[in-house]
């Protein structure tokens, strides 16, 4: 019925998607403030490319483009390095919409989080652009980078590593203020834990995002890292810096909670969040990748259907045994 109503329309309205977009506004504003107006241009370009890609497929199916495509595009833009080339952005968002969503039938059928899948694709195809050059952030002092197009255009404004990479390599923990308020290098929209929390708490409060996934992901990740720190395991620096840094909170609130690629059962959501936390801990600390959250969410997406299947089968078996007894 929903598909029938959408025929003849250009855009299908989705209130939950608009709430997610609203929640991203603090991060978008933060990206502009810390890295310049090029960040806003990236959001617009990714949104346009994503819309056109989905429109081509939806027109063949006589359906309207969903507002979810703008969520994919905006999230994708926010998790890219601020100075990455336009071609990387367009290729990534087209892949995210086309091969992570439309080839599987469109809205509601994507097996993986589209934005994360798109980022993973360009991460592999353009490794230097995605990891080699990081524009430094403007300082917290007003007006930040509001007076420039991009901080990458400033003299000596390029660094080769993010604070998370430095912490992994040298054990240098970034200051709490930098992690919480911003002012550090990193992906365009996720360098300020405070801005992420503003939007994330809104999603949590309105129940737009799964509270179970959010809490299980964050709490289990914090517990694992703090426990290993107390046990004296080398390279672990405690829960606070890793939870606040590296875009982990952004992933927990905005990425892991994708309702389509995640589990549907309550027990499955709990297991799913713990899996993301475990995978992220292992990949961040014992692989060549400094982040790990991207791969962790995609791996958890892969297991989501079988988790739900196993839980439903287990509950059904218990129900049958209860009836027999």
One Martini backbone bead per residue (centre of mass of N, CA, C, O) as a GRO file, in nm:
protein
  325
    1UNK     BB    1   0.057   0.062  -0.021
    2UNK     BB    2   0.297   0.256   0.002
    3UNK     BB    3   0.386   0.214  -0.294
    4UNK     BB    4   0.125   0.311  -0.432
    5UNK     BB    5   0.131   0.605  -0.316
    6UNK     BB    6   0.418   0.676  -0.451
    7UNK     BB    7   0.307   0.692  -0.716
    8UNK     BB    8   0.404   0.999  -0.878
    9UNK     BB    9   0.612   1.062  -0.685
   10UNK     BB   10   0.929   1.187  -0.585
   11UNK     BB   11   0.882   1.193  -0.259
   12UNK     BB   12   0.907   1.008   0.033
   13UNK     BB   13   0.779   1.039   0.336
   14UNK     BB   14   0.989   1.029   0.654
   15UNK     BB   15   0.996   1.094   0.975
   16UNK     BB   16   1.246   0.939   1.086
   17UNK     BB   17   1.446   1.063   0.880
   18UNK     BB   18   1.411   1.358   0.973
   19UNK     BB   19   1.522   1.309   1.258
   20UNK     BB   20   1.803   1.226   1.173
   21UNK     BB   21   1.874   1.486   1.022
   22UNK     BB   22   1.839   1.667   1.269
   23UNK     BB   23   2.069   1.519   1.437
   24UNK     BB   24   2.305   1.613   1.228
   25UNK     BB   25   2.336   1.925   1.255
   26UNK     BB   26   2.561   1.957   1.468
   27UNK     BB   27   2.779   1.813   1.291
   28UNK     BB   28   2.765   1.999   1.049
   29UNK     BB   29   2.834   2.259   1.198
   30UNK     BB   30   3.102   2.152   1.309
   31UNK     BB   31   3.239   2.101   1.037
   32UNK     BB   32   3.236   2.397   0.949
   33UNK     BB   33   3.384   2.521   1.196
   34UNK     BB   34   3.653   2.330   1.175
   35UNK     BB   35   3.678   2.304   0.819
   36UNK     BB   36   3.462   2.452   0.663
   37UNK     BB   37   3.249   2.501   0.378
   38UNK     BB   38   3.317   2.234   0.233
   39UNK     BB   39   3.142   2.054   0.408
   40UNK     BB   40   2.866   2.150   0.300
   41UNK     BB   41   2.923   2.076   0.007
   42UNK     BB   42   2.946   1.772   0.059
   43UNK     BB   43   2.656   1.726   0.149
   44UNK     BB   44   2.523   1.826  -0.113
   45UNK     BB   45   2.663   1.639  -0.318
   46UNK     BB   46   2.582   1.368  -0.189
   47UNK     BB   47   2.277   1.417  -0.202
   48UNK     BB   48   2.254   1.448  -0.507
   49UNK     BB   49   2.383   1.178  -0.592
   50UNK     BB   50   2.187   0.998  -0.433
   51UNK     BB   51   1.922   1.090  -0.559
   52UNK     BB   52   1.983   1.021  -0.855
   53UNK     BB   53   2.036   0.722  -0.817
   54UNK     BB   54   1.758   0.648  -0.695
   55UNK     BB   55   1.577   0.763  -0.918
   56UNK     BB   56   1.655   0.567  -1.143
   57UNK     BB   57   1.539   0.315  -0.998
   58UNK     BB   58   1.252   0.414  -0.911
   59UNK     BB   59   1.144   0.468  -1.195
   60UNK     BB   60   1.139   0.164  -1.279
   61UNK     BB   61   0.937   0.100  -1.019
   62UNK     BB   62   0.735   0.329  -0.962
   63UNK     BB   63   0.883   0.513  -0.741
   64UNK     BB   64   0.978   0.685  -0.473
   65UNK     BB   65   1.192   0.865  -0.319
   66UNK     BB   66   1.360   0.842  -0.029
   67UNK     BB   67   1.467   1.003   0.260
   68UNK     BB   68   1.695   0.795   0.324
   69UNK     BB   69   1.909   0.896   0.118
   70UNK     BB   70   1.992   1.147   0.290
   71UNK     BB   71   2.104   0.993   0.524
   72UNK     BB   72   2.325   0.846   0.375
   73UNK     BB   73   2.470   1.100   0.259
   74UNK     BB   74   2.528   1.252   0.524
   75UNK     BB   75   2.679   1.031   0.675
   76UNK     BB   76   2.898   0.996   0.464
   77UNK     BB   77   3.011   1.287   0.476
   78UNK     BB   78   3.083   1.277   0.793
   79UNK     BB   79   3.297   1.011   0.745
   80UNK     BB   80   3.493   1.200   0.602
   81UNK     BB   81   3.742   1.357   0.504
   82UNK     BB   82   3.748   1.698   0.456
   83UNK     BB   83   3.961   1.681   0.183
   84UNK     BB   84   3.823   1.506   0.000
   85UNK     BB   85   3.745   1.429  -0.302
   86UNK     BB   86   3.479   1.450  -0.510
   87UNK     BB   87   3.507   1.171  -0.647
   88UNK     BB   88   3.495   1.008  -0.386
   89UNK     BB   89   3.215   1.095  -0.296
   90UNK     BB   90   3.052   1.004  -0.543
   91UNK     BB   91   3.138   0.709  -0.557
   92UNK     BB   92   3.048   0.633  -0.268
   93UNK     BB   93   2.740   0.710  -0.283
   94UNK     BB   94   2.670   0.540  -0.527
   95UNK     BB   95   2.745   0.273  -0.402
   96UNK     BB   96   2.562   0.288  -0.153
   97UNK     BB   97   2.293   0.297  -0.318
   98UNK     BB   98   2.327   0.077  -0.539
   99UNK     BB   99   2.493  -0.180  -0.385
  100UNK     BB  100   2.336  -0.151  -0.083
  101UNK     BB  101   2.021  -0.122  -0.207
  102UNK     BB  102   1.894  -0.132  -0.504
  103UNK     BB  103   1.983  -0.429  -0.588
  104UNK     BB  104   1.784  -0.536  -0.337
  105UNK     BB  105   1.507  -0.326  -0.381
  106UNK     BB  106   1.560  -0.104  -0.173
  107UNK     BB  107   1.381  -0.005   0.064
  108UNK     BB  108   1.431  -0.238   0.332
  109UNK     BB  109   1.688  -0.435   0.182
  110UNK     BB  110   1.947  -0.375   0.324
  111UNK     BB  111   2.219  -0.562   0.460
  112UNK     BB  112   2.372  -0.289   0.476
  113UNK     BB  113   2.512  -0.011   0.561
  114UNK     BB  114   2.543   0.219   0.322
  115UNK     BB  115   2.750   0.425   0.432
  116UNK     BB  116   2.961   0.213   0.520
  117UNK     BB  117   2.994   0.073   0.247
  118UNK     BB  118   3.094   0.324   0.097
  119UNK     BB  119   3.344   0.374   0.274
  120UNK     BB  120   3.480   0.102   0.230
  121UNK     BB  121   3.520   0.132  -0.073
  122UNK     BB  122   3.699   0.397  -0.068
  123UNK     BB  123   3.910   0.285   0.129
  124UNK     BB  124   4.017   0.077  -0.085
  125UNK     BB  125   4.042   0.264  -0.350
  126UNK     BB  126   4.138   0.537  -0.154
  127UNK     BB  127   4.374   0.529   0.076
  128UNK     BB  128   4.517   0.805   0.071
  129UNK     BB  129   4.265   0.991   0.085
  130UNK     BB  130   4.156   0.840   0.361
  131UNK     BB  131   4.463   0.838   0.538
  132UNK     BB  132   4.706   1.053   0.458
  133UNK     BB  133   4.512   1.326   0.476
  134UNK     BB  134   4.467   1.572   0.747
  135UNK     BB  135   4.298   1.824   0.830
  136UNK     BB  136   4.307   2.061   1.038
  137UNK     BB  137   4.170   2.210   1.301
  138UNK     BB  138   4.011   2.450   1.424
  139UNK     BB  139   3.975   2.632   1.676
  140UNK     BB  140   3.746   2.708   1.922
  141UNK     BB  141   3.778   2.982   1.856
  142UNK     BB  142   3.627   3.243   1.749
  143UNK     BB  143   3.536   3.146   1.414
  144UNK     BB  144   3.723   2.943   1.323
  145UNK     BB  145   3.628   2.827   0.984
  146UNK     BB  146   3.416   3.050   0.875
  147UNK     BB  147   3.646   3.214   0.686
  148UNK     BB  148   3.676   2.939   0.524
  149UNK     BB  149   3.668   2.682   0.300
  150UNK     BB  150   3.950   2.533   0.400
  151UNK     BB  151   4.200   2.406   0.605
  152UNK     BB  152   4.375   2.276   0.367
  153UNK     BB  153   4.462   2.576   0.253
  154UNK     BB  154   4.646   2.608   0.473
  155UNK     BB  155   4.934   2.651   0.614
  156UNK     BB  156   5.028   2.370   0.756
  157UNK     BB  157   4.726   2.191   0.738
  158UNK     BB  158   4.873   1.899   0.760
  159UNK     BB  159   4.815   1.567   0.862
  160UNK     BB  160   4.898   1.209   0.911
  161UNK     BB  161   4.720   1.205   1.186
  162UNK     BB  162   4.522   1.100   1.426
  163UNK     BB  163   4.466   1.073   1.757
  164UNK     BB  164   4.413   0.764   1.741
  165UNK     BB  165   4.677   0.695   1.597
  166UNK     BB  166   4.866   0.811   1.813
  167UNK     BB  167   4.763   0.639   2.050
  168UNK     BB  168   4.840   0.366   1.921
  169UNK     BB  169   5.149   0.427   1.861
  170UNK     BB  170   5.230   0.620   2.145
  171UNK     BB  171   5.011   0.661   2.389
  172UNK     BB  172   4.866   0.935   2.329
  173UNK     BB  173   4.635   1.117   2.505
  174UNK     BB  174   4.391   1.305   2.457
  175UNK     BB  175   4.226   1.560   2.550
  176UNK     BB  176   3.919   1.598   2.671
  177UNK     BB  177   3.840   1.867   2.531
  178UNK     BB  178   3.898   1.769   2.240
  179UNK     BB  179   3.702   1.527   2.236
  180UNK     BB  180   3.439   1.681   2.327
  181UNK     BB  181   3.450   1.968   2.160
  182UNK     BB  182   3.709   1.977   1.981
  183UNK     BB  183   3.991   2.049   1.762
  184UNK     BB  184   4.045   1.795   1.575
  185UNK     BB  185   4.140   1.558   1.384
  186UNK     BB  186   3.924   1.417   1.124
  187UNK     BB  187   3.635   1.356   1.054
  188UNK     BB  188   3.415   1.597   0.966
  189UNK     BB  189   3.154   1.520   1.193
  190UNK     BB  190   3.329   1.352   1.458
  191UNK     BB  191   3.517   1.548   1.666
  192UNK     BB  192   3.252   1.593   1.856
  193UNK     BB  193   3.096   1.458   2.123
  194UNK     BB  194   2.887   1.675   2.193
  195UNK     BB  195   2.740   1.687   1.914
  196UNK     BB  196   2.665   1.391   1.904
  197UNK     BB  197   2.496   1.386   2.167
  198UNK     BB  198   2.276   1.578   2.087
  199UNK     BB  199   2.168   1.396   1.856
  200UNK     BB  200   2.163   1.118   2.005
  201UNK     BB  201   1.965   1.189   2.233
  202UNK     BB  202   1.733   1.250   2.046
  203UNK     BB  203   1.708   0.962   1.934
  204UNK     BB  204   1.669   0.827   2.209
  205UNK     BB  205   1.420   0.990   2.316
  206UNK     BB  206   1.238   0.931   2.040
  207UNK     BB  207   1.302   0.633   1.936
  208UNK     BB  208   1.452   0.625   1.655
  209UNK     BB  209   1.661   0.467   1.808
  210UNK     BB  210   1.799   0.201   1.947
  211UNK     BB  211   1.856   0.160   2.279
  212UNK     BB  212   1.988  -0.116   2.294
  213UNK     BB  213   2.221  -0.066   2.096
  214UNK     BB  214   2.345   0.179   2.224
  215UNK     BB  215   2.402   0.063   2.510
  216UNK     BB  216   2.551  -0.202   2.437
  217UNK     BB  217   2.782  -0.071   2.282
  218UNK     BB  218   2.895   0.136   2.486
  219UNK     BB  219   2.917  -0.030   2.748
  220UNK     BB  220   3.085  -0.271   2.642
  221UNK     BB  221   3.323  -0.103   2.540
  222UNK     BB  222   3.396   0.029   2.809
  223UNK     BB  223   3.437  -0.230   2.976
  224UNK     BB  224   3.657  -0.364   2.810
  225UNK     BB  225   3.871  -0.131   2.816
  226UNK     BB  226   3.885  -0.095   3.126
  227UNK     BB  227   3.958  -0.383   3.202
  228UNK     BB  228   4.225  -0.400   3.033
  229UNK     BB  229   4.360  -0.169   3.182
  230UNK     BB  230   4.354  -0.292   3.470
  231UNK     BB  231   4.521  -0.554   3.361
  232UNK     BB  232   4.768  -0.423   3.182
  233UNK     BB  233   4.721  -0.392   2.889
  234UNK     BB  234   4.865  -0.309   2.624
  235UNK     BB  235   4.734  -0.003   2.459
  236UNK     BB  236   4.542   0.062   2.689
  237UNK     BB  237   4.348   0.380   2.797
  238UNK     BB  238   4.062   0.336   2.845
  239UNK     BB  239   3.735   0.442   2.799
  240UNK     BB  240   3.711   0.748   2.735
  241UNK     BB  241   3.888   0.800   2.474
  242UNK     BB  242   3.745   0.573   2.291
  243UNK     BB  243   3.452   0.675   2.311
  244UNK     BB  244   3.508   0.982   2.223
  245UNK     BB  245   3.678   0.868   1.996
  246UNK     BB  246   3.671   0.795   1.650
  247UNK     BB  247   3.345   0.798   1.622
  248UNK     BB  248   3.190   0.602   1.811
  249UNK     BB  249   2.927   0.751   1.885
  250UNK     BB  250   2.828   0.783   1.598
  251UNK     BB  251   2.804   0.480   1.541
  252UNK     BB  252   2.607   0.409   1.775
  253UNK     BB  253   2.372   0.616   1.694
  254UNK     BB  254   2.374   0.610   1.350
  255UNK     BB  255   2.476   0.314   1.243
  256UNK     BB  256   2.395   0.063   1.422
  257UNK     BB  257   2.070   0.164   1.411
  258UNK     BB  258   1.990   0.042   1.161
  259UNK     BB  259   1.682  -0.115   1.102
  260UNK     BB  260   1.761  -0.306   0.857
  261UNK     BB  261   2.069  -0.424   0.925
  262UNK     BB  262   1.953  -0.503   1.188
  263UNK     BB  263   1.808  -0.633   1.435
  264UNK     BB  264   1.471  -0.714   1.571
  265UNK     BB  265   1.538  -0.832   1.828
  266UNK     BB  266   1.614  -0.770   2.149
  267UNK     BB  267   1.838  -0.980   2.190
  268UNK     BB  268   1.984  -0.917   1.922
  269UNK     BB  269   2.064  -0.624   1.993
  270UNK     BB  270   2.245  -0.695   2.226
  271UNK     BB  271   2.445  -0.877   2.075
  272UNK     BB  272   2.518  -0.673   1.854
  273UNK     BB  273   2.654  -0.460   2.038
  274UNK     BB  274   2.872  -0.650   2.151
  275UNK     BB  275   3.003  -0.723   1.883
  276UNK     BB  276   3.096  -0.440   1.807
  277UNK     BB  277   3.278  -0.401   2.053
  278UNK     BB  278   3.467  -0.640   2.006
  279UNK     BB  279   3.557  -0.581   1.718
  280UNK     BB  280   3.671  -0.297   1.774
  281UNK     BB  281   3.886  -0.378   1.979
  282UNK     BB  282   4.047  -0.565   1.793
  283UNK     BB  283   4.095  -0.382   1.543
  284UNK     BB  284   4.219  -0.129   1.685
  285UNK     BB  285   4.461  -0.306   1.839
  286UNK     BB  286   4.523  -0.574   1.612
  287UNK     BB  287   4.559  -0.378   1.365
  288UNK     BB  288   4.612  -0.144   1.100
  289UNK     BB  289   4.351  -0.024   1.204
  290UNK     BB  290   4.239   0.254   1.385
  291UNK     BB  291   3.943   0.207   1.401
  292UNK     BB  292   3.700  -0.048   1.315
  293UNK     BB  293   3.395   0.030   1.312
  294UNK     BB  294   3.323  -0.020   1.021
  295UNK     BB  295   3.382  -0.329   1.019
  296UNK     BB  296   3.205  -0.403   1.263
  297UNK     BB  297   2.928  -0.326   1.145
  298UNK     BB  298   2.942  -0.503   0.890
  299UNK     BB  299   2.975  -0.771   1.040
  300UNK     BB  300   2.714  -0.747   1.207
  301UNK     BB  301   2.523  -0.735   0.966
  302UNK     BB  302   2.587  -1.026   0.870
  303UNK     BB  303   2.468  -1.154   1.155
  304UNK     BB  304   2.175  -1.055   1.207
  305UNK     BB  305   1.987  -1.274   1.082
  306UNK     BB  306   2.101  -1.521   1.250
  307UNK     BB  307   2.034  -1.410   1.523
  308UNK     BB  308   1.729  -1.399   1.488
  309UNK     BB  309   1.691  -1.694   1.412
  310UNK     BB  310   1.805  -1.818   1.673
  311UNK     BB  311   1.610  -1.680   1.872
  312UNK     BB  312   1.342  -1.776   1.750
  313UNK     BB  313   1.405  -2.077   1.773
  314UNK     BB  314   1.448  -2.085   2.079
  315UNK     BB  315   1.167  -1.972   2.161
  316UNK     BB  316   1.005  -2.191   2.018
  317UNK     BB  317   1.119  -2.433   2.174
  318UNK     BB  318   1.027  -2.335   2.453
  319UNK     BB  319   0.727  -2.329   2.385
  320UNK     BB  320   0.696  -2.629   2.315
  321UNK     BB  321   0.798  -2.741   2.587
  322UNK     BB  322   0.582  -2.597   2.759
  323UNK     BB  323   0.336  -2.742   2.635
  324UNK     BB  324   0.426  -3.038   2.695
  325UNK     BB  325   0.455  -2.986   3.016
   0.00000   0.00000   0.00000
